[in-house]
Amino acid sequence: MDAGCFMGRSFRVGWGPNGMLGHCGKPILAQQEVTADEKFKETFSILHGSKQQLKLGGSTDFTVTLEKVNVTPFASEKDTILSKNHAQALEIQLDHSEHVVQGGCPMFAPRPGVEALHQYAKQAATEKEEIGTHPDAETVEHTSLVWDLCVALWGRLPEDDIDPNSYAYHMARREAVSRWLSCSAAQKIDKEVQEAKYKGNGPLGSIFSHLSGRQISEACTLAQEVRDHRMSLLLAQAVGNHMPRQMLKKQLGDWEEMKADKFIHKDRVKIFSLLSGCPVWHTSEDRVNTCEGLDWKRALAVHLWYMCPPSATVSDAVEEYDRAFQGRSSFGPYASAPLPPYLENEGENILDESELEDANPFAIRDTCYHLLKLYCNRSHPLERTLAPTASTANQLDYRLSWHLSQVLMSLQYTYLSDYCQASLHRNFAFQLESLGLWEWAVFVTLHIEEDRRREQAVREILSRHITLSHKEAETIKVQFLQEKLMIPAAWIHEAKALKARQEKQPHDEAWHLMKAGHWNQSHVIILKHLASEAIINENYEYLKQFLLELFPAERSSTIQDWATGGRIFLDYIRIIENLEELKRGEPSAYELERLQPEVLSLCNRVGSLPCRNAKDRLCQSEMAKKVANLMRTLLSLQNQCMTDKGREYIPSRLLAPHIGKLPMPEDYGLQELKELTRSYMLEMTVGS
């Protein structure tokens, strides 16, 4: 199809359910070989890992193409591990949330405190142990690192009664962050030590690696093993007072002055420079950078442990590190930039001038770095902290961003803009929908603050995913929505009514519209699709269960044309049931007198029923014929019959005024006319 002829210039990119993308032109996701130079660019595509679904027509620029966008290359509803991890994290947030009802719609918000934070950290550690070789292992590992840092910065301390403004509190936080830095570097340090051992590069590189993770004891042991006892003695004083640092700095200066440092191994000078608190040392022939080859976390760690005084806080160390990687120190940029794991390339990510914070305020930084900046400065932009690009290459993966935003809100970081909050909720809800966790997507959208948008988002999700199935899994989801999320039952029934209309199931549509409180719409569906067939097949109980729900005055008063629609059917069914019951016993005169006006009224009203098609006309005819028979039965029970030669007949004067008002077809009308003529002739014969 030529979209240019169909929509012209008004055609635009259109998004459908579950990430379906419709656009004009050639397929974006056509399978192509990606070169090494293009691989980095591909990392930032929002269509990363997506699959082409459907292409209409040829491959011209005017072709309508439908493609599916995946959140991650491996995410799917069949991935039970991924779905389970998502659900467990959301259960933690649900257990630590508060809810109120605003504008008729429930609203959830995180409960203040750090309980949820510790639960997240515990769950992340469990997932890290169980993830194995799953494609999501790298993201899970980084998520665990983020939660552990949050615990170090804001979690519970061993001493609960410390004043947050006291020196002891800041030192406790410094120690907690130090432990986090050590743990985050442990795996890389072990790898470097093993590589140095196999390559035979000597112990100096391994000693420096141990120092970058504050593994002082291991560094001293390694120095003693090679009988470098003086080095071991210096290492033992690495994190002590400032006197050893000053003495080492003076020694380095003397070596430089005498040009003796050219006879000393560069790695040894590097260790001495680190122990002296000098990040960069200019020897007589070279420049020694202690942060060379270190990732940004270890670069921050060496600033905290060796270059800042022992009494320095985390904020002081972060400020020193900022100067180091931004080039605002006297040595220029000498430390690695705080890039997220998927962009990190150790030793080769020194920033150039265009990547400085002042030149590019939207430069990508690691989530952990943003959290450290947020701890140091409560006004640090939350938008950058919660951006998916700060933690993962999949820009549609909002799971860590959303959960982190809820934890930060519970810690009173509440200045995220309304637009960013709503965008975060909507994007994460989309991600959950794509994984088949649509009931949890409802929970996420219930955090939107604006009442109208929150209700609209919930209703849209329900309309997309609710089904008419009565399977156990579907029933559990509906119970979860009503019992845990406090979703009004009317919303669920409205969504089911919409699904029933889509699937052309009028019975279910009418029933759910009725349960949703839409009496008038349910009445219309009953008259249009159900009533006529039920009357023709004499399935009176089936139709009666619908009509009795609509009968109460507070409901029927809101239904348009109730008196000329559903009320006629209900009265018709009731009269049939009453006469059948009276025929089985001995009716009293009072009961017969009470029933007669109802039958006479029904004779006058059957003709008011709307007839849209042949089935409705057949139904009306059957009802008219049945009402005529009911009239005869009632008169016979009242002993108003006359006898002629042993044959009973009802006087025509009692039947004719009412039979004539019934909307009968020609064959039924002729039959009734014959009966009335016979009765009239018998009356004339008897009278003569």
N, C-alpha and C positions, 0 to 999 in steps of 0.2 A: 504494500500500500504506500502511496506517495503522501507522506504527512504534509508536504508543502501544499498540496491541493486540499487536504482535509482541514488543517488548522492554520496553515499559513504562518505568519510571524508570531502568532499568539501561542504557539506550541512551546512548552517548557519542560524541564525535568520534573517528573512526578514520582512521588514516593508512595508505595503501597504497603500492605501489611507484611510483617516479617522480613523487612528489608528489600522488598521488590522495588527496583528502580526502572522506570520507563522513560526513555529519552529518544530524541530524534538524532539519527546519525549512525555511524558504524559502532560496533560493540567496543566498549571500553576495555572489557575483560578478555579480549581475544588472547588465546594462548600464544605467547611469544617467548623467545629465548632472551633472557635478561643478561646483559653483559656485566662484567665486574664493575664498570664505571657507573652503570645504572642501578646497581643493586642497592646502593645507599639511598638513592632517590626513591626507590620503590618502597623503602621502609616506611615512608611517611604518607603513603597513599591510603585514603579511607576505604579504598576498594581492595585492600590487601587481602589475599586469600579468598576472594569471592569467586563465584562460578557463574558462567553465562547460562541462563535458563532457557530463554526463548527468543528467537529472532523472526520477525515477520517480514517476508519479502526478501529482496536481495540485499547487497551490502553497500548500498549507495548512501549518500549524505542525507537522503530524505526517507530513510527506513526507520520505522518504529521498532525499537529494540527493548526487550524486557530482560533485565538481569537481576540476580540476587546478590545482595551485599552481606557478607558474613562479618561478625564481630571480630573473630580471629580465624586464622586458616584452619584450625582444627575443631572449632566449637560446633556442636550439633546436639540435637535433642537425645541422640543415642549415647552420648558420652555421660555415663552414669557418675563417673568420678567428678567431673566438672560440675554437674548438676548438684551432686551431694554437697560439695564444698560451698557452692553458692547458697544452698538452702540452710546449711548449718550456720554460716555467717549471718544470714538474715534472721534466723531464730534467736541468735544472741541479741541482735538489735531489737527484735520484738519483745524479748523478755525484759529489756532495759528501756522500754519506751513508756510514755504516758499518753493517754488519749482523751480527747474531749469531742463533743459534738457541736459543730459550728455551722450554722446555715443549713441544718438538716443533714450534714455530711460529717462522718467521723474524721478526726484529724489526729495524727500521731506526731510526737516530738520526742527527742532523746531525753532521758532522765538525767539530771545533773549528777556528776560524780565520776569516779574512775573505775567502777565495777565492770562496765562494758569493755573498757580498754584492756583490762587484765584478761577478760574472757576472750577477746579477740587475739591477744598475744598467745594465750594457751592453745586456742584452736589453730592458729597459724603454725605453731610449733608441731602440733600433731599432723597437720596436713603435710608439712615439710618432710616428716619422717615416713609418711605413707605414700607420697606421690610417686616415688620410684622414677621410672624413665618416661613418665607421661610428658607430652609436649608442653604442658603448662608448668613444668617443674621450675623453670627459671623465674617465672612470674610469682609462683608460690614462695620461692626462696626470698625474693626481694620483698614480698609482702610481709613475710615473717620478720625480716630485717627492719622494716618500717614500724611494725607494731612494737618490736623490742625497743626501738629508739623512743617511741612515744611513752613507753613505760619508764624508761630512764629519765625522760624529761618531765613527765607529769604524773607518773604512777606513784604508788604508795612507797614510802621509805621505811627502812627498818625502825626508825624512831618516828612515831606518828605525831609527837607533840612539838616538833621543831617549828619555830617561827619562820614563815617564808621569807622574811626580810633579814634573817640573821645570817651571820658568817657560816655557822654550822650547816645551815640549809644549802647554801651555795656550794660548800665543799662536798656535801652528800650528793648533790646533783652532778658535780664534777666527777666524783668517783663512779657514779652510775653510768655516765656517758663514757668514761674511760673503759669500764668493763665492756660496754657495747662496742666501742672501737676495737678493743682487743679481740672480742669474739668475731667481729665481722672480718678481721684480717687473718684469723687463725688458719683458715683453709689455704689462702694464698701463700702465707708464710711457709706452711708445711710443704707446699708444692715447690717453692723456690729453694728451700733447704735440700729437698730431695734431688732437684735438678743440679744444684751445685755439687752435691756429693757424687753424682754419676759423671759429671763433666770434669771433675777434678780441678775446680777453680779455686780451691783453698777455702779456709774457714772465714775469711773476712767478710765476704758477701753474705754468708749465712748469719754471721754475728749481726750485721746491719739489719738483715731481715727480722731477726728476733727483736732487735731494739725497736723496729717500726711497729711491733705489736705489743710493746711493753713486756716482753718475755725476758726480763733481766736475768732471772735464774738460769734459763737455758743458754743465754748468751755467755754468762760467766762460766758455765760448765764447759761450753764449747771452747772457750779461750784457754781454760785450764787443760783440756785434753790435748791441745797442741803446745802446752808448756809456755803459753803467753801469759804469765802470771801478772805482769804489770798491767796489761790490757784488762785482765779479769778484775784487778783492783779498781781500775777506773770505771769499769762497767757497774760495779757494785755501788758506786756513788752517783749513778746517772741521774736519779730522781731525788737527790738529797738537797742540801742547801746550795747557795750560789757560789761558795768559795771554790769548789773544784772546777766549776765552769770558768771562773775568772782565771784560774791558774792555767787551764788548758788553752784558753784564748791567748794568754800571754805566751805560752809555749809555741803555739802556731805562728804567732807574730815573730818570734825569735827565729823559727825555722825559715820563714819567708825572708827575713832580713839577711840571714846568712846563706840563703838559697840552698839550704839543706833539704828542703821538702821535695826537691826533684829526685832524691834518692829514696824517698818513702813511697810505698805503694799507695796508689790513689784511693783505694778502698779504705786503707787505714786512715788516711787524711780525712776521708769522708766521715768515718766513725768519730774521730777526734773533733771534727767540726760540729757534728751533731751533739756530742757530749758537751761542747763548749757553748751551745745555744746559738751558733751562727748558721743560718740557713744556707748561706752561700759564702764560700771562702776562695779568695783569689790567691793561688799559689804563685810562685815565681815564674811558672811556665803555663799554668792552666787555671781553669775555673771549676771548682768543685761545688756541685749543687746537691745538697742532701736530700732534696725532694725528687731528684731525677729517678724515673722508673717506678715511682709510687703512685698508686691510685689516689683519688682525692680524699678518701676517708683516712688513709694512712698519712697523707700530707697534713691533714688537720690534726691527726693524733700526735705527730712529732712536734707540731707547734704547741699543742696543749701540754705535752710532757717535758719537752726539752728546751723550748725557746721562750715559753712564758714562765714566770716565777711560780713556785709551788702554791702560792696563795691566789693565783689568777683564777677567775671564774670561766665558765663555758663561754660566756659572751666575749671575754677578752681573747680567748683562743680563736673564736670564729672571726673576730675582727682582724686579728693578725693573719689568718688564713685568707680572708678577703683581699687584703693588701697583696698577699703573695701571688694569687692567681690572676688578680686584676692588674698587676703591674704598678701598684701605687706605693711600692716600697723602693728603697734606694737600689735594690738589686734588679728591678724590673720584674716581669712575670716569670716566676721560677717554679710554680707548683701547678699540678694538674687542675683543670677546671672541674667543677662538681657536676659531671654529666651522668645521666642515668645509665644503668648497666648495659642497655642495648646500644649505647653510643660510645661507651667508654673504651678507650684504646690506650692502655698504660704507656706512659712515657712519651706519647706523641700528641697530647691534647693541650699543650700550652696555648693559651688564647692569643689571637692577634688583636690588633687595635679595634677592628670592626665588631668583635664579639664582646667587648667590655660592657659592663652593666649600663653605663651612661649612654653608650652608643646604640645599644640594642636592649631595651628594657624587657623584650619578650624572648630573650635567649633561653634555651631549654636547660633546665637545671634538675638535678636529682631531687626526688621527693624528700629524701632524708635531709638534704641541705636546706630545703625550704622549711622543714620542721625545726631545724636548728635556728634558722633565722627568725622563725616565728616565736620560738622560746626567748630569743634575745630581744625581739622587738614585736610587741603585740599588734602593731599596725602593719606588719608585713602582709603584702597582698595575698589573700586567700585564693583568689582566682588562679594565680600561678602555682600555688601549693597543691591545688586539687586538680590541675590539668592532667589528663591521661598521659600526655607526652612526657611528663616528669617521671613516669614509672614503667611505661611499656611502649613498644613500637606499634601496638594496635590502638589506633586513636579512637576507636569505638568501644574500648574496654574500660568501663567506668566503675568497675566493682570496688577497687581500692579507693578511688576518688570519693565514691558515695559513702562508703563506710567510714572513711577518714573524716569526711565532713560532719557526720553525725557525732563522732567522738569529739571533734573540736567544738561542736555546739554544746556538748555536755560539759566541756571545759570552759564555757562562756566566751568562746570565739564566735561571736554571732553577727559579725559585720559583713558577711557575704551578701552581695546584692541580691534582690528578689529575682532578677532575671537569671543570674547564674545559678541560684538555688533551683528554680523551676527547670532550667535547662539540664541540670545535673540529675534531677529526679526523672525527667522525661527520657533522657538518654539511657540511664541505667534500667528503667522500666522496659525500654525497647530491647535492651540486651537480654533481660530475663525472658521476655516473650520469645525471642529467637531461640532460647534454650528450652522452651516448653514450660517454664516456671511462671505462667501468666498469673497465677494466684498471688505469687510474691511480687509481681509487677504491680498489682493492685495495692499491696502494702507500701511499696515505694512511692507511688503517686499520692497516697494519703498523707504524705509529708508536705505537699504543696500548700502554701499558706493561704492563697486566695481561694475563697469558698467556691466560686463559680468554676474556676479552672480545675480545681481539685475534683469536683463532682463530674465535670465533663470528661476529664482524663479517666476516671474510674469507669464511667459508663461506656466509654469507647473501648476499653480493654474487655469489659464484660461482653459487649456486642460482638467483638472479634473472636472470642475464645469459648464462650459458654456453649454448651451442647444440650441436646434433649435426652442424652443417654442416661440410663439409670444404673450404670455400672458402679461398682464400689469406689473406684478411683475418682470418678466424677462426683459422687456423693460426698466423699471425704473433702474434696476441694470446696464444694458449696458450703459444707458445714464449717470449714475453716474460715471462709469469707464471712459467714454470719456470726459465728461464735467468737472467733479471735479478732477479726478486723471490724466487727460491728457494722457490716454492710447491710443496709435495709433490705429486707426480703423483697420489697416491691421492685428494687433495681434489678435484682436477679431475675424476677419473673418478667420484667419488661424485656430484658436481654433474651430470655428464652422465647418470648412471644415473637420477637424480631427474627430469631433463628427459625422458629416454626413457620413464619411467613415465607422466609427464604426457601425452606424445604417443602413448602406447600402442604403443611399439616394444619388444617383449620381447627381440628379438635384441640391440639396443643396450644395453638395461638389463642383461641377463645378462652381456654382454661387459664393460661398464664396472664392474659390481659385482665381477667377477672380477679385473680390473686394479686395482681399489681394495683388493683383499685380503679382500673379504667373500665367502668361499668358500661358506658355508652359504646365504646369501641368493641367490647366483648359482645354486646347485644347485636351490633351490626354483623359481626362474624357469625353469630349463631343463626340469625335470620337468613344470611346470605348463603351459608354453606352447610349447616347442620340440621336446622329445624325441619325443612321439607323432607329430607331423606328419612329422618327419624319417624315422622308421621306416616309416611308411605309404608315403611317397614314395620309400623306399629311398635317401634322401640321407644316406648313412652318413658321408661325409667331413665334411660340415657339422657333424653332431652330434659326431663324434670330436674335432674341434678344441677344442670346449668341454670335453669329458670328460677329455682328456689334460692340460689345464691344472689340473684338479682332482685328478688321479690321484696325484701324489706323496704320500708318506706324511705329511709334515708338514702337508699341506693336507687330504687326505681324512680324517685323524684328527679334524679339527675340524668335519666336516660331519655333521649329524644324518641318520641313515637313508641313509648313503652305500652301505652294503652291500646294501640293498634298493631302491636307486634308481639312481643314476648308475653304480655298479659293474656292475649287471646289464646295462645298455645297452652299456657299454664292452666287457664280456666277449662279449656277443652279436655286436657288430661285429667284434671281433678273431677270433672263431671262424669267422665267415663269410669273412673275408679269408684266414684260414689254410687253410680247406678249398678255397677257390677256387684258391689257389696250389698246393696239393697235387694238385688235379685236373689242373692244367696240366703237371705233371711226373710223375716216378716216385717216390712217397713211400716212405720206408723204414719198416720195422716199428716202429722206435723213435719216429719222428715220429707215427705213428698211435696208438701206445700212450700217448704223452704227451698227445695231444689228447682221447682218449676220456674221461678223468675230468672234463675241463672241460665237455664236452658234457653228460655225465650230471649234473654239478652245475647246469648252466644249466637243465636240465629241471626240477629241483627248485625253482629260484629264480624262474622266470618268474611263477609264481603269486603271488609276494610283491609284485609291482609295484602301487603304489597306482593306483586307477582313480577319477577324479573325475567323468568325463563319458563320453559315448558315444565320443568320439575316443580316449580312453585305453583303453577296453574293446576297440575295434577294433584298436588298436596291440598290446595284449596278445594278442589272438587271432591276429593276423598273426605275431607273434613265436612263439607256440606252434606254429602250423602250420609255420613255417620251421624251428624247432628239431627237429620231428619229421622233416622232410626231411633236416636235417643229420645226424640220428642214422642214418637209412638210408644216406646217402652215406658216412658214416664206416664203417659195418659192411660196406658193399659194397667199399670200398677195402681192408678187412682180410680180404677173401676169405672172409667168413663166410656168404655166400649159398648156398642150396641150389637144385638144378635139378630140374625135373620136366617131361619132354617138351620140353626146350629152353627152358623158362621159368624165370628166376631169381626166387627169393623169399627173404626174410629170415625166419628162424625166429621165431615169435611169442614164444617164451620170452625172446628177447633184446630185443624191443621193448615188449612189454606192460607190464612193471613201470614203465617210464619214460613211455611214451605216456599212461598213465592219470593221471599227475601233472600233465599240461599242461592249463592252463585254456582249453579250446576251447569255442566255441559249439556248438549242437546239430548244425548242418550239417557243421561240420568234424569233430565227434566221431563222427557216424554214418559219415562217409567213412573215418576212421581205423579204426573198429570193423569196417567191411566188409573193409578190407585185412587186419586181424589175423585175422578169421574165415576169410578165404580162405587165409591162410598156415597157419592151424591145421588146416584141412581137408586141405590138401596134405600137411602133416606126417603126419596120420592115415592118409592114403591110402598114402603112401610107407612108413610104418611097418608097415602091414598087408601 
